[in-house]
Amino acid sequence: MKEKPIVIERGTGYPLVGMLHPASGKQELGVLVMVAGGPQYRIGGHRQLVLWARKISAQGFPVFRFDFSGMGDSYGEYLDFENTEDDIRAALDQFFADTPSLKQVVLWGECNASSASLVYAHKDPRIKGIVMLNPWVRTEQGQAKAVVKHYYLDRLTQRSFWAKVFSLKFDVFGSIRSAAKMISIARGQRQGGQDATVRNAGASVDSRPLPDRMLDGLSQFNGKIMLVMSGRDLISKEFDDLLQAAPAWRKYLAACSLVRHDLKYADHTFSCKEWRDQIAEWGIDWLFSLMPSQDAVKNSV
């Protein structure tokens, strides 16, 4: 079916711009709102959101992509991911208005869009589930721990590192200073700058670390979660480190019937066709598993 550009007019705030991917039939469940992660617009990295939306809508699940305020074609001032609740709600309202058969949706987001989705989802009963791709849980200390654990130690096993050392092109003292700084932060010996986010001066601020705010949202969410993690991505490793250190995260993810998939060699943005197609296949299978009955017949991907 033909894709439809939409302007989301709001009584307060600037208009947002989105794209509806209609689907045949009258699906009531398992529908997606694709949320772009980071300061990017609705096509996603490597056009991934466009490609996923077309594959998924072809299977009978309408999809809506949109630009946050101040990004892409949307008007207004750019809001960081922690201040996007009004935008997500407005996009959902518009999606339901343009797709009368809808009853529930799935939020689909990568990186900090996963974070925003997790904080928001429990506040909106229309949300059935969340697809989280390499979720962002960064704090200054968490990042430092991940760098020490996954970068510095791995670097010692790489041939390119030792080739640099023996060719005398390696900055020994500079590297030692950098490593010492990271180790100090990882041990919690440096305060401040816990969250790698920039908030608008006029926005309300929750001073808790980002992982705590996300866990609070997770603990109140009654839907389902699908998690996809890249093997070659520091952000995904930070999330795994958090899961290992915090039993509450594991408990509440299990309560959401977590389905997890790992792409061992994938980078953060799933930059090749093989990885993107695999995620689409996993996502479509998961969506069908959320259907209230088994009457729906899945087409071939």
C-alpha positions, 0 to 999 in steps of 0.5 A: 500500500502507498506510504502516506506523509503526515503532519501532526498538528498539535494544540500546543507545540510545533507540528511534527512530520511523520510517514505512515506505512499502511498495511492490508487488513485490520490489524489491532495489535503488534503495530509499530511506532519507529522512534529514531535514536540520537540526533537523526531523522526518521529514516534512521542510520543507513535508511534502516527505519525505512527498510524495516518499516516496509518489510514489516508493513508488508506483513500486515502491521502498519508502521509509523515513523516520525521526526522529533521536534527540531529534527528532520522535517519537524519544527521547533527546538531539538529536544534530547531523548529524555524530553520526548514524551510529548512527541511520542504521545502526539505521534501515537495519537496521530497514528491511532487517528489515521489507523482506526483498527489499531488498539495497541502498538509496539515502540521500536527504537535504537540506542537512546530511543530505546531509553526514551521508550522504556521510560515512557511505555508504562504511562500509555496503556496503548503500548503492548511491547518494546523493541530495544536495539542496543539500549543506551544506559550510559553514565560517566562511570559506566562508560569508563568501566566498559572502556577498561573492561572491553577496550583496553583488555581486548586491545592487548590481544590485537596484533595491530596494537603490538605492531604499533608498539614495536614500531615505536609509534605507540604513545606509551605515556599518553596511553598510561595517562588515559588508562589511569583516568578511565580506571579512576572514573570506573572506581567512582573516584570522580564525581559529576557528569554522570549522565551523557545527556544535555537537557533543555534549561527549561525542562524538568530534571530528574537527578537520578542516574539514567539507568535508575530512571529506566529501571523505574519505567521497566518495573512498571511496564506490563508489556513484552520486550524484544532486545537485540544486541550487537557484539561489536558495540561498546554501548551494548556492552555497557548494557550487559555490564549493567545487567550483570551488576543489577539483579533488579534489571534481570528480574523485571526484564524476565517479567516482561517475557524478554526475547533476546537476540545477539548479532555477534559481529554487528556494529552499533547501527547494524550497517549491513543488509544481512544484519538488518534483514535478520532483525526484520525477521526476528521482529516480524516473528515476535510481532506475530507471537503477540497476536491475541489469536493464531488465526493470522497467517504470516506471509513469507518475508 
